[in-house]
Amino acid sequence: MTPDAIPAPLWRRLAAAVYDALLLLGLWLSSTFIAWIVAHLFGHDVLPPTFMRAYLFVITFGFFGWFWTHGGQTLGMRAWRLQLRRTDGTALNWPIAMLRFAAAIPAWLFLLGILWSLLDHRRRCWHDLAAGTEVLQMPKTAA
């Protein structure tokens, strides 16, 4: 942890998540449009729902995985001055990003995993505990 960085409060994490959800929705829409075009090029009216779910799941993991492994910040996290890193201070790699993403699914589905950060002294959610990560609020920098 950098000297001025503190564990991110839940409200900042949720604000960043809303921002990222809007970006992800745009990515899903454009990805679905591309899949629809490809399906029509091969003479199909629609793609099987199972394929589409898997396709959007991979797109979603790619979105979060890329940002987490390249700087530890999604666009929403940048806007709210949050950074994700391992508890030992190192950056995430793809296997840790995959573990964190997989653990985030039940955490968000049941919300208890997100609210857990209110009980944890370092404000970590279930997926942070599972992957050995933490989200820090970075200090303001002088412009």
C-alpha positions in Angstrom: 0.0 0.0 0.0 1.4 3.4 -0.9 1.7 5.8 2.0 -1.3 8.0 1.1 -3.5 5.3 -0.2 -6.3 4.0 2.0 -8.7 1.1 1.6 -11.6 2.2 -0.6 -15.0 2.8 1.0 -17.9 0.8 -0.3 -19.7 3.8 -1.7 -16.7 4.7 -4.0 -16.5 1.1 -5.1 -20.2 1.0 -5.9 -19.9 4.4 -7.8 -17.1 2.9 -9.9 -19.1 -0.2 -10.5 -22.1 1.8 -11.9 -19.7 3.6 -14.2 -18.2 0.3 -15.4 -21.7 -1.2 -15.8 -22.6 1.5 -18.2 -19.4 1.0 -20.2 -20.0 -2.8 -20.1 -23.5 -2.4 -21.4 -22.2 -0.5 -24.4 -19.6 -3.2 -25.0 -22.3 -5.9 -24.8 -24.5 -4.0 -27.3 -21.7 -3.6 -29.8 -20.5 -7.2 -29.3 -24.1 -8.5 -29.8 -24.4 -6.4 -32.9 -21.2 -7.9 -34.3 -22.3 -11.5 -33.4 -25.7 -10.8 -35.1 -23.8 -9.6 -38.3 -21.6 -12.7 -38.3 -24.6 -14.9 -37.8 -26.4 -13.4 -40.7 -23.3 -13.7 -42.9 -23.4 -17.4 -42.3 -27.2 -17.6 -42.9 -28.5 -17.9 -39.4 -31.3 -15.7 -38.1 -30.3 -16.0 -34.4 -27.5 -17.5 -32.4 -28.2 -20.1 -29.7 -28.9 -18.4 -26.3 -26.2 -20.6 -24.7 -23.6 -19.4 -27.2 -24.6 -15.8 -26.6 -24.4 -16.1 -22.8 -21.0 -17.7 -23.0 -19.9 -15.1 -25.6 -21.0 -12.2 -23.3 -19.4 -13.9 -20.3 -16.1 -14.0 -22.1 -16.4 -10.4 -23.2 -17.2 -9.4 -19.6 -14.2 -11.3 -18.2 -12.0 -9.8 -21.0 -13.1 -6.3 -20.0 -12.3 -6.6 -16.3 -9.3 -8.9 -16.8 -7.6 -6.5 -19.2 -8.0 -3.5 -17.0 -7.1 -5.3 -13.8 -3.9 -6.8 -15.3 -2.9 -3.5 -17.1 -2.7 -0.9 -14.4 -5.2 -2.3 -11.9 -7.9 0.2 -12.8 -11.1 0.0 -14.9 -12.3 3.2 -16.4 -14.8 3.6 -13.5 -12.0 3.0 -11.0 -9.9 5.7 -12.7 -12.7 8.2 -12.4 -13.1 7.5 -8.7 -9.3 7.2 -8.0 -9.4 3.6 -7.1 -6.7 1.0 -7.8 -6.8 -2.8 -7.5 -3.6 -4.6 -6.5 -2.5 -7.7 -4.6 -2.2 -7.4 -0.8 1.6 -7.7 -1.2 1.5 -4.6 -3.4 2.1 -6.3 -6.8 0.0 -6.1 -9.9 -2.5 -8.7 -10.8 -1.8 -11.4 -13.4 -4.4 -13.3 -15.5 -4.8 -16.3 -13.2 -5.5 -14.0 -10.2 -7.8 -11.9 -12.3 -9.7 -15.0 -13.3 -10.0 -16.1 -9.6 -11.2 -12.7 -8.6 -13.7 -12.5 -11.4 -15.1 -16.0 -10.5 -15.4 -15.1 -6.8 -17.1 -11.8 -7.7 -20.0 -13.6 -9.3 -21.5 -15.0 -6.1 -20.4 -11.8 -4.2 -22.6 -9.7 -6.5 -25.4 -12.2 -6.8 -26.0 -12.4 -3.1 -24.8 -8.8 -2.3 -23.6 -10.2 1.1 -20.1 -10.6 -0.5 -20.1 -6.9 -1.4 -21.5 -5.8 2.0 -18.8 -7.8 3.7 -16.5 -4.9 3.1 -18.4 -3.0 5.8 -17.2 -5.7 8.3 -13.7 -6.2 7.1 -11.1 -3.9 8.7 -9.3 -3.5 5.3 -12.7 -3.1 3.5 -12.3 -6.2 1.3 -15.1 -8.0 -0.4 -15.4 -11.7 -0.8 -13.6 -11.7 -4.2 -10.8 -9.6 -2.7 -10.4 -12.2 0.1 -10.5 -15.1 -2.3 -7.9 -13.6 -4.7 -5.7 -11.8 -2.1 -6.4 -8.4 -3.5 -7.5 -5.0 -2.2 -9.0 -1.9 -3.7 -7.3 1.3 -2.6 -8.4 4.9 -2.8 -5.5 6.9 -4.3 -4.7 10.4 -3.1 -5.5 13.4 -5.3 -2.5 14.5 -7.3 -1.6 18.1 -7.9 -2.5 19.2 -11.4 
